[in-house]
C-alpha cells in the first residue's frame, strides 16, 4: 500500500510541475529567454591564424585553432568551420566548409587550397540545440608561399 501511495504522490507531483510550468511560460516566452541567453554568450575565440600574413612556404597544411564560447544553460550541438577566399563572407567565396563536433578545436587544411598572395577569411559558427546559433567569429589573413 505504501508503494502505491508513493507512486501516486510522485506522479501527481511531476504532473503538477509540468502543467504549471507550461502555464507560466508560453513557447514564445521560452524562445525569448533562449535568445537572451545566446546573446549573452561570447563569440568563439579564434586562436590561429590570427596574423595578417601567413607563410606557407614548404608547408603541407595550415592548422586552424579556436576556443568555443559556451554556456551551462544551453547545450552546444555542433560547430561549423568556414573558409572564404577574399575579404567578403559570401556563399560564392566559400572554398571550404565543415560541420564539426562540439569538442573539436582545430582543423588542418591542405596548403594546395591556398593561392600565393591571396586574402582568406575564416570563421567559426556555434549551433546550439534547437538550431539556435550565436554570433560568429571571423578573421582575415593573407597567404604567402
Number of C-alpha atoms within 10 A of each C-alpha: 5 7 8 9 10 11 11 11 12 12 12 11 12 10 12 12 12 10 11 10 11 11 9 8 11 11 9 9 11 11 14 12 12 16 14 11 14 20 13 12 14 15 20 21 16 19 14 13 18 15 11 12 15 16 13 17 11 8 11 12 15 19 13 18 17 18 15 19 14 18 14 6 9 15 13 22 17 18 22 16 17 18 21 21 22 17 16 14 17 10 8 9 15 17 13 13 14 12 13 16 12 17 12 13 15 15 14 11 15 11 17 12 11 20 15 13 13 14 20 23 19 24 21 26 20 25 19 19 11 12 10 15 18 20 17 15 16 18 18 20 17 21 18 14 13
